[in-house]
Amino acid sequence: MTGAPFVALLALLHSQSSYIEEVPNEEQESSAPASSSGGIGFRALLEVGPLSFPSGTPGGEQDLFAYAYPSLGVDGGEDFAFMLGAPLRFRILDNAPEQKDEDYGAWLRRQDWDERSDYGQVVRLLRIGDESGRFGLRIQPFLEESLGRGYLVNRYDNQLSPDYHPAGGTLSFAVGPARVELLASDVLAARIFSGEFLLDLGRVVSGSENHFDRYLLRASVAHDFGEAGGVTPEATVASVGGEVAMYKGERLRSWVLVAGGARLNAGAQDVGGLLGVAFEGDFKGTQLSVTLQGRRQGGGFRFGFFGAGYELARFSAVGLSEEPQADQRVPKDFSGYIEMSVARGGGTDSTEVVASGAVEYSAFGRADGDFSLSFSSPGDKTRGIVRAVVMGLGDRPRYSFAVEGRQRVLPALYIWASGATVHFPQPDGSLVRGVSAGAGVGVDFARR
């Protein structure tokens, strides 16, 4: 949303796969997995165009940038993919306050490359192994990243702050009935580190496949050091949960969920619990996932603590100039949570639509939500996405919106346009709101 246009678009359009496909609208023969053709795919693209972007300071005006995004990648099939890219913003028109003299060479926007974490954005994708198998490693920008059932890290976006551009990483491996997943929100700095241990009790006590993946135990912990993308208070949360499969068929699966969680920081050692159900199914080509939970939480702890809006909430939990989420204390009360995703279509014959959303409403009158809707026309001629994140509705709300779209006009040429709200963290912890908009053209190349 605040980095290269269409990074978020392509991540969500391909959310059913294990990696981001950054090459738009390839011809059918070049978009097949490398494993099916037995070869290695090479991919390249370049996007350019004008971009209106705020100065990011209180009372600041809009500046005009020349935007360029070159990218080059290798696709080795199901077990390997690698893509490099560099989102570049060159300041052309510098309205008050003047910032051009601070830029690199008086052209390249300094805030995009002024800390170590920003250099992580060069790695658009590194994928080794299979995350659903025995070993998987993935490094890329996070857009809707969850750890396990999302009790601690849920739909997290590390690209929400416009001056902070880290690459996140996940590492997963399985040994017998146990599985471990590790997550870092920033692979180059001390930010959020989280891990989950999953144990399949059915595999421990029985050798029958009828008991596999039916009785699961989860234990996870997450800690934010708060030392990159701005300095904010530390936060540590942990959870333990279990789930039992009520039904496991070819087209429908359902579970009962039970979990507890706690905030572990001194002065904020609050606890919570939840009871819920989850459903996943495939109905005539429509993939559907629904989770319903009743929660008891409050004080300094909430489930999904590191959520979609956290990269702004770590400065101001709600609104634009309130206390950071790590210091916020909310009433201890009940809440209801629903998360749903629907995916249908795709390929050369039908339009692909992916809708995803999550809402939590607390009994003391606050609601938080995160929604996305994306589509891709047959043959990927047209693509688009809308994304909205709402924090603190009913309290001091903060809204983040983004829309992106592209249209192919020639086999190797497309046009793009994007617009978004952006929030810039300030040294005093407040947020400055602005709007960005851009449009341009792109060329791409793919060969296998």
NUKOL-363725 format. One record per atom (N, C-alpha, C, CB): x, y, z; residue in one letter. Coordinates in pm, whole numbers, plus 50000, padded with zeros to 5 digits. Glycine has a CB too. Example, Ala and Ser with C-alpha at 12.3 -4.5 7.8 and 13.67 -1.06 7.14 Angstrom:
<atoms>
513194943150780A/512304955050780A/513204967050780A/511314955350905A/512854977550708S/513674989450714S/512905000350787S/514084994050572S/
</atoms>
This chain:
<atoms>
500814988150000M/500005000050000M/500875012750000M/499074999950120M/501945012350077T/502815023950082T/504155021350015T/503025028150225T/504375009249969G/505605005849898G/505335005649750G/506164992349945G/505834995449682A/505614994449539A/504144992049509A/506474983249480A/503564999249412P/502204995949374P/502074981349336P/501745004849259P/500974975249379F/500594961649344F/501314950849420F/500814959549202F/502244953949510V/502774943349595V/501654937449679V/503914948649685V/500854946249741A/499714941449820A/498684934649731A/499054952949897A/498424940449616L/497464934549522L/497824920349487L/497374942949395L/499054918049448L/499444904849403L/499524894949518L/500764905449331L/499884899749637A/499914890649752A/498534885049781A/500454897849875A/497524893749775L/496184889249808L/495564881249695L/495314900949841L/495844884949571L/495314877249459L/495834863049460L/495654883949328L/497024861149515H/497624847749520H/497704842749663H/499024847949456H/496764846949748S/496804843049889S/496564828249910S/495784850949967S/496054821449809Q/495854807149824Q/497124799249796Q/494754802449733Q/498154805949745S/499434799249720S/500394802649832S/500034803349582S/501604797349826S/502554799149936S/503504810749913S/503344786549956S/503334818349805Y/504264829149782Y/503644839649694Y/505544823949721Y/504244851649698I/503774862849616I/504274861249473I/504244876349675I/503384863349379E/503744863549238E/503764878049195E/502744855049150E/504934883849169E/505004898049139E/504964901148990E/506244903949199E/504914891048905V/504864893448763V/503414893948718V/505654882648685V/502934904948666P/501524906248633P/501184900548497P/501124920548638P/500014894448491N/499374891548363N/500244884048265N/498934903948301N/500904873648310E/501734865948219E/500864857648126E/502704856948295E/501424854048014E/500714845147925E/500584831447989E/501424844147790E/499584823947949Q/499254811348014Q/500434801848016Q/498074804847945Q/501174801047908E/502254791247903E/503394794947996E/502764789747763E/503574807848029S/504684811748115S/504304812048261S/505194825148074S/503004810548293S/502574811348431S/502444797748496S/501274818448439S/502704786948425A/502624773648485A/503764771548581A/502644762848376A/503534764048689P/504604761448786P/505814754948720P/504094752548899P/506984758848770A/508204753348712A/508274738248728A/509414759748775A/507684733348837S/507784719048862S/507074710848756S/507244715748997S/506004716948695S/505274709548593S/505994709348460S/503904715348576S/506804719648434S/507534720148308S/508954715348322S/507514734048254S/509414713648447G/510754708648470G/511834718848445G/511004696948387G/511474732048439G/512464742248411G/512474753048517G/512214748348278G/513324762748494I/513444774348582I/512894786448509I/514924776548626I/512064794148578G/511474806048518G/512234818548558G/510034807248559G/512404827748463F/513034840648486F/512004851548462F/514284842548394F/511954861148554R/510914871148550R/511524884948573R/509824868048654R/510974895048506A/511444908748524A/510304918248496A/512654911748432A/510314929648564L/509324939948537L/509894953548576L/508004937248613L/509294963948520L/509624977648553L/508354985948551L/510684983448456L/508074992548663E/506945001748671E/507475015848691E/505974997748786E/506875025548621V/507265039548635V/506005048148630V/508265043848523V/506115060148687G/504995069448682G/505125080348787G/503685062048700G/504305090748779P/504305101348880P/503565096949005P/503665114148824P/503985102149120L/503395098549248L/503285110849335L/504225087549318L/502075113749383S/501865124549479S/501935118549618S/500495131649455S/502825124149702F/503075118249832F/503275129449934F/504325108749828F/502705128150055P/502815138950154P/504235140650205P/501875136350271P/504505152450261S/505805154850322S/505965146650449S/505975169750353S/504845143050513G/504895134950633G/505165142750759G/505935124550618G/505005156050756T/505235164750870T/503955172150904T/506385174650842T/503775176451029P/502565184051064P/502415196550978P/502605188051212P/501275197950914G/501035209350828G/501755209050695G/501405221650899G/502435198250665G/503195197250540G/502295195750419G/504135185650546G/502825199250303E/502085198650178E/502435185850100E/502365210950093E/501775184249985Q/502035172849898Q/503255175549811Q/500815169949810Q/504135165649798D/505255166249706D/504975157349586D/506555162049777D/505685159849478L/505555151749357L/506825143749336L/505255160649234L/506655130649315F/507785121649296F/507695114849160F/507825111149409F/508855111349106A/508935101948994A/509205088249054A/510065106048890A/508285079049028Y/508345065949091Y/508865055648991Y/506955061749144Y/509765046949039A/510285036048955A/510425023549041A/511655039948890A/510025012248985Y/510124999549057Y/510644988748963Y/508754995449116Y/511954986448959P/512504975248883P/512504962648968P/513934978448834P/512284951248905S/512264938548978S/512744927348887S/510844935549031S/513484917948946L/514024906548873L/513934894248962L/515494909248828L/513424883148906G/513234871448988G/513474858348916G/511874871449044G/513624847748995V/513804834148947V/512774825349016V/515264828948974V/512084817148939D/511094807948993D/511554793748967D/509694810448930D/511884786649076G/512344772849064G/511284762649095G/513514770649153G/510004766849093G/508914757549118G/508444757849261G/509344743649082G/507944746549310E/507324746049441E/508314747849556E/506604733049457E/509574745249534D/510534745249644D/511484757249645D/511344732849639D/511424765949544F/512354777249544F/511814788649458F/513734772749493F/511934800749510A/511644812849433A/512434824349495A/510114816049430A/512894833449412F/513714844549458F/513424856649371F/515234840949456F/513144868049435M/512874880149359M/513454892149431M/511364881949337M/514174900549358L/514724913049409L/513984924649344L/516244913849382L/513864935449418G/513234947449364G/513604959349449G/511704945749358G/513434971349394A/513794983449467A/512764994249437A/515224988249430A/511804996349527P/510865007449510P/511585020749532P/509675006149609P/511635029049429L/512405041349431L/511495053349411L/513505041149324L/511635063349500R/510865075749487R/511835087449475R/509895077749607R/511795094349360F/512675105749333F/511845118649344F/513345104549191F/512255127449437R/511485139549463R/511695149649350R/511895145849598R/510595153149282I/510655162549170I/510185176449213I/509795157549054I/509035177149280L/508485189749327L/508465189549479L/507055192249270L/509185198749542D/509355199049687D/508615210949745D/510855199549725D/507375208649789N/506615219149855N/507005219850002N/505095216649840N/506535230250069A/506885232450210A/506355220850296A/506315245950260A/507185216550393P/508555220950422P/509545214750323P/508945217150567P/510565222150289E/511535217250192E/512365205850252E/512445228650145E/512445194850178Q/513165182950224Q/514175177850122Q/512195171950257Q/514205183950006K/515025178749897K/516505178249931K/514825187049774K/516985188250008D/518405188550043D/518795176850133D/518755201650111D/517825170850202E/518105159450289E/518115146250213E/517095158850402E/517555146250093D/517465133950015D/518835129849963D/516485135749898D/518965117149927Y/520215112149870Y/520405118049730Y/520215096449865Y/521495125349713G/521735131949586G/520735142649557G/521735121949475G/520025147449659A/518955157449644A/517835152349555A/519525170449587A/517695138849544W/516645133049461W/515935121349528W/517225128549329W/516665111149571L/516075098949624L/515595101249768L/517085087249620L/514305098549794R/513685101449923R/514435094350036R/512195097149923R/514975102250129R/515825096950234R/515065087750329R/516455108150312R/513805091050361Q/513065083250459Q/512825068850415Q/511745089850488Q/512955066250285D/512775052650235D/513995043850256D/512435052950089D/515155050050288W/516405042450297W/517285047550411W/517165043250164W/516675052350520D/517485058650624D/517745049850745D/516825071150668D/517315037150743E/517665027950850E/517885014150793E/516575027650958E/518565005850869R/518964992650820R/517774984550771R/519684985050929R/516664985350842S/515484977450804S/514994980550664S/514374979850902S/515174993150619D/514684996950487D/515344989150375D/514905011750465D/516554984250399Y/517244976650294Y/516664962650280Y/518724975850324Y/515844958550375G/515144945950360G/514134945950247G/514474942450487G/513634957950209Q/512634958550103Q/513194954349968Q/512064972450094Q/514504953449955V/515084948849829V/514714934249802V/516614950549831V/514574926349908V/514164912349892V/512644911949886V/514714903350009V/512104910949767R/510664910149751R/510154896149780R/510264914249609R/511004886149761L/510614872449792L/511824863249794L/509584867349690L/511924855249899L/512844843849903L/512054832349964L/514164846949986L/511894821749890R/511134810249937R/511934797549912R/509744809449868R/512144789950019I/512854777150011I/512004766650081I/514294778150076I/511734755850014G/510934745250074G/509444748250068G/511354743050216G/508694740450144D/507234741250144D/506754743250287D/506594728450081D/506084754350313E/505634757450449E/504654747150504E/505004771250452E/503924740450417S/502984730250461S/503654716550476S/501814729350364S/504934715650440G/505664703150449G/506584702850570G/506464700850323G/507694695650557R/508604693850670R/509524705750693R/509424681650649R/509744713850591F/510624725450608F/510194736450512F/512114721650585F/510174748750561G/509844759950476G/510454772750530G/508344761450463G/511054780650441L/511614793650474L/511054803750376L/513184793550470L/510594815050428R/510024825450341R/510404839150396R/508484824050329R/510914847950308I/511224861750342I/510554870750240I/512774864350346I/509784880650286Q/509064889650196Q/508344900250280Q/508044881750108Q/507804910650218P/506944919850294P/505714912450344P/506514931950206P/505274915450467F/504064909550524F/502884918750497F/504224907050676F/501754912750458L/500564920450429L/499344915550504L/500294920250281L/499184902650518E/498124896850602E/498694884150667E/496834893550517E/499684885950750E/500434874650804E/499864870450940E/501924878150817E/499604857550955S/499134852051082S/500044840551125S/497664847151070S/500154838851256L/500894827751312L/499894817951370L/501914832551420L/499824805951314G/498864796051360G/497444800851344G/499124792451504G/496664799951451R/495274804651450R/495164819751469R/494494797651559R/496274826651482G/496234841151495G/495954846051635G/495214846551406G/496194837851737Y/495924842151874Y/496814853751917Y/496104830451969Y/498024854451862L/498944865351896L/499254874151776L/500234859751952L/499644868251664V/499934875551540V/498834872151440V/501364871951483V/498024881951404N/496844879151323N/496664889751216N/495604878351411N/496764885751090R/496554894650974R/497494906750980R/495074899350969R/498684904551029Y/499644915351054Y/500214920750924Y/500784910351144Y/500384934050918D/500904941150801D/502104949350845D/499814950350735D/503314945850797N/504494953550838N/504834964650739N/505684944250853N/503944967350643Q/504174977950545Q/503284990150568Q/503944972650405Q/502584990650681L/501585001050703L/502195014650730L/500694997250815L/503385015150790S/504055027750816S/504845031950693S/504995026650940S/504595043750636P/505175047450506P/506675050050508P/504505059450455P/507285051550626D/508725053950633D/509495041850683D/509005065650723D/508845030450691Y/509455018250745Y/509125006750652Y/508965015250891Y/510155000450593H/509944990750486H/510714977650512H/510364996750351H/510374970450616P/511134958150646P/510704946350562P/510984954650793P/511544936350558A/511184923150507A/510954914150626A/512274917250411A/509824907250629G/509544897650735G/509974883750694G/508064897750772G/510074874850791G/510494861250760G/509764851050845G/511984859850779G/509524839450787T/508964828150861T/509824815850835T/507474825450822T/509944807450937L/510674794850928L/509814784250995L/512094795850993L/509534773450925S/508724762750982S/509384749250954S/507294763050924S/509234740151050F/509744726551031F/508924717051118F/511274725551067F/508834704651072A/508044694451141A/508914682251167A/506784690651059A/508744676551286V/509424664251325V/508394655251391V/510644667051420V/508044644351326G/507034635451382G/505724642551404G/507534629451512G/505164641751526P/503884648151553P/503994662951591P/503184640751664P/505214668351594A/505434682051638A/505774691051519A/506554682751743A/505344703351529R/505634713251426R/505954726451493R/504444714751327R/506984733351444V/507414746151499V/507384756551387V/508844745151561V/506834768151419E/506834779251324E/507384791551395E/505394781951267E/508374797951332L/508984810051385L/508704821551291L/510504808151405L/508494833351348L/508164845251268L/508954857151317L/506654848151272L/509514864751224A/510174877451255A/509554888051166A/511734876551234A/509064898851226S/508444909451146S/509484917451069S/507644918751236S/510734916751112D/511824924251050D/513074915751063D/512004938551116D/513594910950951V/514744901850957V/516054909150979V/514824893750829V/516034922550980L/517274930150995L/517334938351123L/517454939250878L/516304937551209A/516304945951328A/515524939251440A/515714959751297A/515634944951560A/514954939651680A/513524944751684A/515714943751808A/512634937251623R/511214940551628R/510424928551678R/510704945051487R/509364924451613I/508514913851663I/509134900251630I/507104914951604I/509324892251732F/509744878351715F/508694869551782F/511174875851775F/508244859351711S/507194850851763S/507454836451723S/505814855351712S/506954827351804G/507094813151774G/505904805351825G/508384807651834G/505594794551753E/504494785851795E/504934771351788E/503254788151708E/504564763751890F/504784749351895F/503434742451882F/505524745052026F/503314733751783L/502064726551757L/502324711651773L/501514729851615L/501484705051853L/501624690751877L/500334683751840L/501994687952025L/500464673851751D/499314665651710D/499194653951808D/499484660551562D/498274655251903L/498134644952006L/497664631751949L/497184649652113L/496884632351839G/496424620151776G/497564611751723G/495474623451664G/498604618051671R/499764610651621R/500624605351735R/500604619651530R/500544611751852V/501324607151967V/500754594252023V/501364617852075V/499424593452034V/498804582152104V/498324571152011V/497654586952185V/498304573651879S/497744563651788S/498474563951654S/496244566051766S/498574552251593G/499154551151460G/498104551151351G/499974538851449G/496844552751387S/495754552651290S/495564566551229S/494454548051357S/495454566951097E/495264579651030E/493944586151067E/495334577750881E/492994578451118N/491714584151159N/491864594051274N/490764573051198N/492974592951350H/493204601751463H/494164613151431H/493734593851579H/494764612851312F/495714623351276F/494984636651255F/496504619451148F/495634647651297D/495134661251274D/493754663551334D/495094664251126D/493444656651441R/492134658251506R/492224664751644R/491454644751518R/493314662451715Y/493464667651851Y/494794675051857Y/493404656051958Y/494734688351857L/495934696551844L/496134705151967L/495844705351719L/497394706752006L/497784715452116L/498724726252062L/498454707352232L/498424738852093R/499244750052045R/499774757952165R/498434759251951R/501044761852157A/501644770852256A/502484781052181A/502504762952363A/502274793852208S/502984804152132S/503334816052220S/502134808852013S/504344823452178V/504784835352248V/505274845352145V/505904832052352V/505094858252173A/505524868852081A/506034880752162A/504364873151987A/507094886752114H/507704898252182H/508084908752080H/508934893952265H/507744921252110D/508144932452027D/509194940552102D/506924941451989D/510414941152048F/511474949052108F/511264963952084F/512814944652054F/510534967551979G/510204981551953G/511374990251916G/509554987252071G/512394984851848E/513624992451823E/513894995151675E/514774985051882E/512884994651590A/513074998051449A/511775004051397A/513494985551365A/511885012651295G/510715019551247G/510175029251349G/509655009851209G/511055034551435G/510665042751549G/510755034551676G/509245048351531G/511055041151787V/511195034351915V/509875035051991V/512345040651998V/509365023452031T/508115022552105T/508265012652221T/506945018252011T/507335012552318P/507465003652433P/507454988952393P/506335006152532P/508164980852469E/508184966452445E/506834960352485E/509334959852523E/506534948852424A/505304941652457A/505554926752440A/504114946352368A/505104918852539T/505254904352534T/503904897852565T/506334899552635T/503494888552480V/502244881352500V/502484866552474V/501114886852407V/501644858052534A/501764843652517A/500374837452518A/502664837452628A/500254825552461S/498964818552460S/499184803552457S/498104823052340S/498194796252509V/498134781652502V/496724778052460V/498514774952640V/496614769252363G/495294765652313G/495224751452263G/494874774952205G/494004746752249G/493774733552194G/492604733952098G/493534723352304G/492544724352008E/491434723451914E/491134708951883E/491744731251785E/489864706251866V/489384692851837V/488564693251710V/488534687151956V/488874684251617A/488134683751493A/486774677351516A/488924675951386A/485704684851487M/484354679351498M/484014670851376M/483324690651513M/484494675351260Y/484174668251136Y/485304670451037Y/482814672951076Y/485754659750970K/486794660650869K/486374652750748K/488154655550924K/485884659850647G/485504653550523G/486314659150407G/484014655350497G/486034654550288E/486774659350172E/486464673850140E/486464650750051E/485244678350168R/484854691950132R/484624701150251R/483614691550050R/484524695650370L/484244703850487L/485044698750606L/482744703850519L/485624708350682R/486324705250805R/485894715450910R/487884705450784R/485734710751034S/485304719851140S/486014716251270S/483774719351158S/486264726551353W/486984724751479W/486314732651591W/488444729051464W/486504727851711V/486204735551832V/487514740951885V/485474726651940V/487534753851921L/488754760651964L/488634764952109L/489054772751875L/489664762652186V/489764767352324V/491174772852343V/489444755852427V/491294784752401A/492624790552421A/492614800352537A/493104797552293A/493774802052596G/494014812252697G/495224820252658G/494194805952836G/495304832552707G/496444841052673G/496764850452787G/496164848952547G/497944856452782A/498374865352890A/499364875452838A/498984857353005A/499344887152898R/500374897452878R/501404895452988R/499764912052881R/502684895252951L/503724891553045L/504584903253091L/504594881252983L/504324915253044N/505124926653086N/504784930753229N/504904938552991N/505774935853300A/505554940753436A/504514951853435A/506884945753499A/503544950953526G/502504960953534G/501364958753438G/503074974253511G/501444948253356A/500374945553258A/500144930553246A/500734951553120A/500194923653357Q/500094909053354Q/498624904753356Q/500854902853474Q/497924908353249D/496504905053235D/496344892253155D/495744916553168D/495204885653176V/494944872853109V/493624873553034V/494934861353212V/493434863752946G/492194862752871G/491954848552826G/492214872152751G/490764845852777G/490424832552728G/489414833652614G/489854823852841G/489314823052535L/488354823052425L/487804809052403L/489004828252297L/486634808652345L/485974796452301L/485394799152164L/484864791752402L/485664790352067G/485194793051932G/485074780751847G/486104802651866G/484644783051724V/484544772551624V/485154777751495V/483064768051604V/485644768651413A/486234772251284A/485754762351179A/487794772451290A/485514767451059F/485044759250947F/485874762450824F/483534761550918F/486214752250747E/486874753750618E/486224744250520E/488404751150628E/485954749050399G/485314740350303G/485534744750160G/483854739550330G/485254735550069D/485334738049926D/484014733749866D/486554730449859D/483224743549819F/481894740849770F/481794745049624F/480834748149856F/481894735249534K/481754737649390K/482694748849342K/480314741249357K/483954747749384G/484954757349339G/485084769749424G/484654761349201G/484264771149526T/484354782449618T/485004778049748T/482954788449646T/486134783849781Q/486834780749906Q/486364790350014Q/488384781549888Q/485904784750125L/485314792750231L/485954789350365L/483794790650237L/486274799650442S/486834797850576S/486134807550671S/488394800150577S/485644802350784V/484924810550882V/485414806951021V/483394808650870V/485704817151102T/486064815151242T/485184824151328T/487564818251266T/484564818251432L/483744825651528L/484304823351667L/482254821251520L/484494834151743Q/485064832951877Q/484354842151975Q/486564835951875Q/484154837252096G/483774845652208G/484974847252299G/482564839652285G/485294859552335R/486524862352408R/486264869752539R/487464870552321R/487094866952636R/487154874552760R/488574879652775R/486724865852883R/488744892952775Q/490074898652775Q/489984913052824Q/490724897952634Q/491104919752825G/491114933752866G/492384937252940G/489914936752951G/492404949352995G/493624954453055G/494674956452948G/494144945053165G/495844950152964G/496904951352866G/496974939852768G/498194952652934G/496004930452775F/496054918852685F/494814918252597F/496194905952766F/495054914552473R/493974911452379R/494484901152281R/493474924352305R/493604892352237F/493984882752133F/494234890152002F/492894871852116F/495134884651922G/495514891651799G/496204904851829G/494294894051712G/497014905051935F/497664917351981F/498434924051866F/498624914352099F/499174915951789F/499904921151673F/499034918951550F/501314914251658F/498164928551522G/497184927151417G/497444936051298G/495844929851469G/496414937751216A/496564945051089A/497034959351109A/495244945051015A/496554966151212G/496904980151232G/498004982651332G/495724987551273G/498734972151372Y/499674973551482Y/500814983251452Y/500244960251518Y/501294983851329E/502444992551299E/502125007351319E/502904990251158E/500855010951325L/500455024451366L/500035024551512L/499315029651276L/499355013951557A/498885013251696A/500045012851795A/498015001051715A/501215008451753R/502365008451845R/502765022651884R/503555001251781R/502335032551803F/502555046651837F/501315052651904F/502915054651711F/500145050451844S/498895055751897S/497855044751882S/498445068951823S/497415038851993A/496545027151987A/495285029851908A/496185022552126A/494695041351928V/493545046051852V/493785060651818V/492195044151932V/493015065951723G/493185079951689G/494565083051635G/492895088451808G/494985095651657L/496245100351601L/497265104651706L/495985111751509L/496835106951829S/497785111751930S/497405106652068S/497835127251930S/497195093552078E/496865087252205E/498045078752252E/495585078552192E/497875071652361E/498945063352413E/499195051452323E/498615058752555E/500425046152320P/500725034452237P/499985022152287P/502225031652234P/499775012552200Q/499025000652236Q/499674993052352Q/498884991452116Q/501004993052358A/501694985952466A/501354991752603A/503194986452444A/500985004652610D/500645011052737D/499145012352758D/501275024752743D/498355009052658Q/496905010752668Q/496285000352761Q/496255009852529Q/495325004552841R/494554995552926R/493074997552893R/494834998353079R/492434986952849V/491024987552813V/490214979952918V/490774981752670V/488894982452929P/488074975353028P/488134960253007P/486634980153021P/488144952953117K/488104938353111K/486674934053086K/488664931953242K/486424928752967D/485054926052925D/485054915152820D/484374938952871D/483844911952771F/483694901952667F/483714908552529F/482394893952688F/484084900552430S/484034905252291S/483684893552201S/485384911552249S/483184896952083G/482894887051981G/483774889551860G/481424887251941G/484274878851801Y/485204879851688Y/484724870851576Y/486644876251731Y/484734876151454I/484434868151336I/485454871151229I/483004870951284I/485954860751165E/486874862051052E/486394853050940E/488344858451093E/486384858250818M/485874850650705M/486694853750580M/484384853850680M/486904843450499S/487524845350369S/486824836750266S/489044842050374S/486674842250146V/486014835350035V/486874837149911V/484564840850012V/487134826349840A/487904826849716A/487174818549611A/489364821649737A/487034824349493R/486324817249387R/486904820849251R/484824820349392R/486934811049162G/487334813349024G/488824813649005G/486754826148976G/489234819148890G/490644819948854G/490924812648725G/491504814448964G/492114815248669G/492494808848544G/492084817148424G/491894795048534G/492014810548310T/491734817548185T/490254818748154T/492414810648073T/489404811348227D/487994810748192D/487054818048286D/487584796748184D/487524821948403S/486614828148499S/487334838848578S/486034817548593S/486564848148631T/487094858748715T/487414853248854T/486094870548725T/488594856548904E/488984852449040E/488624863649137E/490504849149047E/487914860149243V/487534869649347V/487984864249481V/486004872349346V/488674872449558V/489124868649692V/488664879549788V/490684866749698V/487814875949884A/487334885249986A/487744880150122A/485804887149977A/488204889150206S/488674885150338S/488374896350437S/490194881950336S/487964892650557G/487684902750657G/487644897150797G/486384909450627G/487874905950895A/487814902151036A/487274914051114A/489214897751089A/486394911251209V/485814921751294V/485774916751438V/484374925551245V/486174925351530E/486014922651671E/485224933951735E/487384920751740E/484174930351808Y/483374940351879Y/483434937452028Y/481894940451829Y/483854947252106S/483964945752252S/482744951652319S/485244952552304S/482334945352429A/481114949452497A/481164963652551A/480824939952609A/482364969252572F/482454982952619F/482294993252506F/483774985052691F/482014988252383G/481634997252276G/482655000152169G/481235009652333G/483734992452162R/484764994752061R/484754983551958R/486154995752126R/484994987251833A/485084977451725A/486344979951644A/483834977951634A/486974969151597D/488134969751509D/487884960451391D/489454965751585D/488314964451274G/488074956251156G/489144957451052G/486764959751096G/489214947350967D/490214946750859D/489554939550743D/491544939450905D/489504945950624F/488784940350511F/489614941750384F/487424947250495F/489494932150295S/490134933150164S/489274926050060S/491564927150167S/489264931449941L/488544925549828L/489404927049705L/487144932249809L/489684916049637S/490504916549517S/489834908449407S/491914911249545S/490164911949284F/489614904549171F/490634904249058F/488284910749123F/490504894248975S/491354892648857S/490484887048746S/492574883348886S/490444893848633S/489594889648523S/490174877548452S/489404901148423S/489384870548371P/489914859048296P/491164862848216P/488844853448202P/492204854648229G/493454857548162G/494254868448229G/493184861448022G/493824873248345D/494524883648422D/494704896548344D/495874878548465D/493734900048260K/493834912648188K/493604924548279K/492834912848074K/492744922948377T/492404933648470T/492534928448612T/490974939148444T/493144936648699R/493284932848839R/493004944948927R/494694927148867R/492484942449045G/492214953449136G/492074948649279G/490974960849095G/492224957949372I/492074954749514I/491634966949591I/493384949249572I/490834964649695V/490464974849791V/490784969449930V/488934978849779V/491404977550014R/491794973250149R/491414984050248R/493324970150156R/490864980250363A/490494989650468A/490844983850604A/488994993150461A/491444991850689V/491754988150827V/491174998950917V/493304986450850V/490314995051011V/489655004451102V/490035000651244V/488095004351083V/490555010351319M/490945008151458M/490155017651549M/492475010151477M/489555012251655G/488945020651757G/487615026751719G/489865031351793G/486825020151635L/485515025251600L/484625025451725L/484865016851487L/484005036851753G/483245038651875G/484045045151985G/482715025551921G/485335046751963D/486215053252060D/486815065651994D/487335043552111D/488055064751951R/488705075251872R/489245068351747R/489865082651953R/488395066951646P/488715058051534P/489845063351445P/487485055851449P/490525053851381R/491535056851280R/491265047851160R/492995054851336R/491305053551041Y/490965046250920Y/492165046150826Y/489735052550852Y/492415034450768S/493425033150663S/492775026550543S/494665024850712S/492815033350428F/492205028250306F/493235027850194F/490995036850266F/493045018650102A/493905017949984A/493145011349870A/495215010250014A/493395016049750V/492815009949630V/493895009449523V/491565017949580V/493964998549450E/494964996749345E/494314989549228E/496204988849396E/494814992249108G/494284985448992G/495264985748876G/492974991648950G/495094976548786R/495944976048666R/495154970448549R/497204967448692R/495544974548432Q/494884970148310Q/495944967648203Q/493834980448262Q/495964955448148R/496914952348043R/496404957747911R/497164937248034R/497284964847838V/496914970647709V/497654963947593V/497204985447709V/498804957947619L/499574950547520L/500154938147591L/500714959447457L/500624928047517P/501144915947582P/502204918647688P/501724906847479P/503044928947670A/504094931647768A/503964945547829A/505464930247702A/502794951747818L/502604965347867L/501284966447941L/502644975547751L/501294972848058Y/500074975048135Y/500114989048196Y/499914964348246Y/498964994048236I/498855006748307I/498425003848450I/497855016448237I/498825012248544W/498495010248684W/498075023448748W/499685004248760W/497315022448855A/496915034048933A/496675029649076A/495645040748874A/496965038449171S/496795035049313S/496525047649394S/498045027649368S/495845045849505G/495595056749598G/495465051049738G/494325064649559G/495885058649839A/495845053549976A/495945064850076A/496975043549999A/495385062550195T/495695071050309T/496995066050370T/494535071050414T/497785075250424V/499045071650488V/499155079250620V/500265074850395V/499795072950719H/499985078850851H/501465078450885H/499135071550959H/502045090150916F/503475091250943F/503735092751092F/504075103150866F/504415083251155P/504775084751297P/505745096451317P/505405071851350P/505505104251423Q/506335115651456Q/507205112551578Q/505465128151482Q/508255120451602P/509125117951718P/508385117651851P/510205128451724P/507275125051864D/506535125151990D/505515113851999D/505825138452006D/505475104951900G/504565093651901G/503225096151835G/504345089452038G/502935108251796S/501695111151727S/501795106951580S/501345126151738S/500655107051511L/500595103351370L/500095115051288L/499695091051350L/500705117151173V/500255127351078V/499625120250960V/501445136551032V/498385123950929R/497635117150824R/497805124350691R/496145116150861R/497845116550582G/497935122150448G/497365112750345G/499385125350415G/497475116650219V/496945108850108V/498005107750000V/495635115150051V/498155095949943S/499065094049830S/498275088849710S/500215084249866S/498745092349591A/498095087749468A/499125087349358A/496905096949429A/499025077249273G/499975075849162G/499375068249047G/501245068949208G/499995069348930A/499565062248812A/500745061548717A/498335069048744A/500725051748629G/501815050448533G/501685038248447G/503125049948605G/502825033748395V/502855022148308V/503855012048359V/503195026248165V/503714999748314G/504644989248351G/504904980248233G/504124981348468G/506104974748228V/506454964648128V/506974952448202V/507524969948025V/506694940648148D/507114928448214D/507594918048114D/505984922948299D/508294908148170F/508924897948086F/508984885248169F/510364902448039F/508634873948109A/508714861148177A/509074850348077A/507394857648249A/510044842248113R/510464831148027R/510814819148114R/511684835047938R/510594807448060R/510904795048130R/511774786348043R/509624787648170R/
</atoms>
